[in-house]
Amino acid sequence: MPGLFYAEKEEKTDWNTWIAKKAMQMIPLGSYVEGKGTYESEIEDTATYEMIMARQAADENEVDENGNLINGDGSHAEKDAKEVKTEPVTVSIEQLRDFNYLVSHYYTVDSTTMIGQEQLNVDELLAKDMHIDTSGEGPKVLIFHTHSQETFVDSVEGDVGTSIVGMGAYLSELLNAKGISTIHHDGVYDLIDGKLDRSKAYEFSEVGVRKILEENPSIEVVIDLHRDGVGNDTHLVTEANGKQAAKIMFFNGLSRTKANGDIAYLPNPYIQDNLAFSFQLEYQAALYYPELYRGIYLAGLRYNLHLRPRALLLEAGAQTNTVQEVKNAMEPFADILDRE
């Protein structure tokens, strides 16, 4: 979104209005109406944009002391709990061609969105070349955190190394050791004036990540590393490589809701590539670490997955996991990514 990098000389305005105005310039629904069928006022467009941005921010949640999901601003969220898939899955291509089997065993579809067989054709998903080309100069993977303040049950206050940011640093070390040149970006996008505020975290992180991608065009894979929010009686843990490891879930955005259909404000030309990338990773996981992965969660918005074809939002454990359990999960994930 290059419009976020600079502002032309204009009258002073607040940040919300400026963001919305720039969005209108970049993705004009109501600005270019001459010769078009339907007119939507700028006021309506701005309101819709802000509503969608707020919903996107709320899709990643904290939990309170009672295990209730809350938004970054402290308000309680109404959201379906993410299903934890536990039954063994087949890797038989013939069975995976059954759309109903594929969805029920590999995916959880949020109640706000929808997916069709044309998008989840297993032959097409596996046919896309999602391998990382490690030849040539420059970094190949970027790891960042839209929600940098996410912590774990035994995280030490003030010690970034025991937060989700520390897990990103550890994953970066693992990938670099495998010869996959990786950048870890520890930028903070969910604090405003020192207080937790996720309402614009995805917008802010997009600006920072785009700058890194412009400076490093060799980057092929972009990973937004999170931890999930679950009820306090839920412990997402299994054994991997002989260690207790937090379970992992891939997260895709479809830029489509049941209520509004395709969301023009959140275009993503790489949705099919994103889906292929997460499925190929999940398929490898089913082969080598079947108990570690919770499947792929499909949600209705975008989550900055439009920045690269191989873009992924990864949920590593939850607030009920220990730091060591999450670190132990980074090792098999690095192995899976190395196999891709």
N, C-alpha and C positions, 0 to 999 in steps of 0.2 A: 504494500500500500504506500507508494511513494509520496502520496499527499500528506502522510503523517510525518515526513522528515523535515518539512519546512512549512512556513506559513507566509503567504504574501502579506504585504502591508495592508492592514484592514482595521476596521474598528475593533476595539477590545471586546472580547466575549468570553463566556465561561467555557471550561473544558468540554462539558457535555455537548454544548451547542456546536463547538468547533469540530468535535469528532463526528457528529451527525452530519454537519455541513460537508465535511470532506468525504464522508461516505457517499453522500448524494452526488458529489462531483465524480467519484470513481465508479460508482455503480448506480447510474441515474435511472430511477424508475419514474420519477415525476418531472425531471428536468427537460428531457427531450420528448415533448409530447406532440410536436407538429407532425401530422401525418400518421399518428398512432391512434389506436382504437380507443384506449381507455386512459382517462386522466386521473391521477392521484395527486392530491395536493402535497406540497412539501411538508406541511404540518403533519399530515397523516403518515407520510413516509418516515419522518423523524421519529414519531411516536412508535411506529412499528419497529424501526431499527433499534431503538433503545430497549424496547420490550424483548426483542430477540437476544440482544447482547446480555441483558440481565438474566434471561433464562439460560443462556450458555454458561454464564458464570456460576449459576446455581446448580448446574449438572454435576459439578465436582464438589463434594460436601465434606465437612467435618462432622463429628458426632459430639454430643454433649455428654455430661457425666452419667446420664441415664441411657445412653446408647441411641438417642434420637438424632436424626440427621438435621444439621443446621447449615445455613448458608454462611458465606464469608462475612456478611454483615451482622451475623448473630441471630437472624430470623430463622424460624424452623422451616424446613423444606418438606414439601409433599413430593415424595419420589418412591417409586417401586424399588424394593431392595434388589440388588443384583443377585441373580441366581448363581449358586456355586455348583458347577457340574462335577459330579463325582464318579459316575459310571464309566467303565472303560469304553473307548471309542474305536471303531474300526478304521483301518487305513486302506481298506479295499476300495479301489476306484469305482468298481461297479456299484457298491452300496452307496458310496458318496454321490453318485449321480442321481440318487433318489433325493429330491429336494427336501422332502419332509424329514428324512433321516438326517441329512446334512445340517439343517437348521436346528433340529431338536438336540443334536449331539455336539455340534461345534459352536453354536451361536446362542446368545440371549438377545432378543429383540425388545428394546424398550417399548412400553405401551404407547408412547407418543409418536412412533415412527413405523415404517413398513419397509419390507424388502421383498423382491420378486425373484422368480427363478431365472429371469434374464440377467440379473445382477450376480447371482450365486450359481453360475454354471461351473462346476468343478473342473472340467476340462480346460475352459478358458482361464480360470484362476491359476491353474498350475502351468499353463502354457506361457504365461507372461514371464519374461526374463527379469527376475528381481535380484539376481546375483550382484554382489558388490564387486566392482572392478578395482582391485587393490593396486593395479599397476599405475605408473605415473606418479607425479609429485602432488603434494597437497593432502589435506585431511579428507577422509571419506565419510565420517560419521560426526554428527553434532548431537550432543545430549544437553538438554536444558530443562528448566522447571518453571512452568507457569505458576505453580503453587509451591513456592520455595519454603513455606513455613510448615509444611506437613512433617509430623514427627511420629515417633513410635512409643511403645509402652515404657521403655527404659531410656528414652532419649534424655540427654543432659541439657537443661536449659542454657542457652548461650553457646553450646558446642555444635557448630554447623555440621561437623563430621558425623554426628549422630542423628541428623535429620535426613530428609529425602535428598538434599543436596550432597551430603556425604556419600549416599548410595550412588549418585551419579558420578561422583569423583572416582569411586571404587570401580564402577563399571567401565569408566574410561580407561583406567589402568589396565583392566583385564583385556580390553579390546586392543589397546596399544601393544600389549605383550604378545598378542596373537598376530601382530603385523597389520592390524586394521587401524590406520591413523585416525585418531578420534580427538575432537575438541570437547571439553566440558565447560559449558557456560553457566556460571553461578549467579547470573543476574537475578535481582529481586523485583517481582512484578505484582505481588499481592500485599504490599504494605504501602499505606498512604499516611504520611505524617506519623510514622511509627506505629500505626495500628493496622491490624489485619483487615483488609478490604479487597475482596476478589471481584468486585463489580465490573472492573475494567481490566482484569489481569490478562485475559486473552488478547485484548487490543494492545496492551502495553508490550506483552511478550512478542507479539508479531513484529512490532517495530524493531525491537532488539535483535530478534532472530533474523529478520530480513537483512539487517546491516551485516551480520556475520556471514550470511549466505552470499551477499554481494562481494564481500571481501575474500570469500573462499568458494569460488564457483566449482571446485572439485568435490564439494560435499554432496554425497548421494543419498545418505540416510539421515533423517531428522527424527529424534526420539524425545518426546516430552514425557519425562519420568515423574510419575505420581505414586502416592499410596492411596488405597481406597479408604472409605469410611464405612464401618460396619457396626452392628450391635456389639456391645461390650462382652456378650457371651459367645461371640463368634471368633474362632481362632483359625485363621487360614494357614495351616502348616502341614507339611508332608516331609518325606525323606527323599533327599536327592544327593547322590554321590556320598552316601553314608552320613549325611548331615541333616539336621532339622532345618528346613528351608520354608520361607513364606511362599504361598501360592501366588501365581502371577496371572494377570488377565490382560488381553489386548482389547483396545477400545477404538472403535471406528465411528466417525460421524458421517451421516448420509446427506446432510443439508436438505432434509425433507421431513415434514411432519404430517401426521394424518389430518390435522386441522387445516393446514395451509398448503399442502403439497410441496413442490420444490421451492426452496427459499431463495429467491433471486438476490437477496441481500448477502447471501453467503455462498457465492459460486465456488465450486471446486472442480476443476477439469480433471483432477486425478482420483476421483472417487473409486473408479474401477481398479486403478493401480494400487491405491491404499488397501482395497479389499483383497487384492491378489497378494500383496506383501504380507498382511497379517495372516491370511490363510496359509500361505506357504510356510510361515514361521510356526503356526499352530500345527500344521501337518508334520513338520519335522519334530515338534515337541511330542506329538502323539506317538512318534516312532521311538524317541529316545528318553523322554521324560513325561510319560502319560499322566502321572499323578500330580505333576507340578503345576500344570496349566489349567485355568478355570474356564477356558474357552474365549470367545470373542464377543464383546458386548457392542451392539449396534444402537447408537443413539441418533437423535434427530438433527443435531446441529453440526458445526464444522470443526471446532477445536483446533484451528490452525493447521489442519492436515492438508491444506491446499498448497503448502509451501514447497513440497517436493512429492514426486510420485511415490517414493519410498518414505513416507511419513507415518509415524506411529505414536499413539498415546499408550503408554504402558503403565498399568497399575501393579505395583510391586507390594504385595501384602496389604496390611491395613494398620490402623492405629493400635490394634491389639497384638501385633507382632513385635518381637524384639529386634533390635538393631542387627544382631548377629544372624537372626533368621532371614532377614532381608538381604544382608550381604551374601549369605549362602545361596540365595536365589539368583543373585547376579552372575554367579559362575556358570550354571547351566544355561542361563539366557545368553551369555556371551558365546557359549559353545554353539547354541542354536543359530545365532546370528552369523557366526563364523562358517557354519555349514551352508548358509543361504547363498 
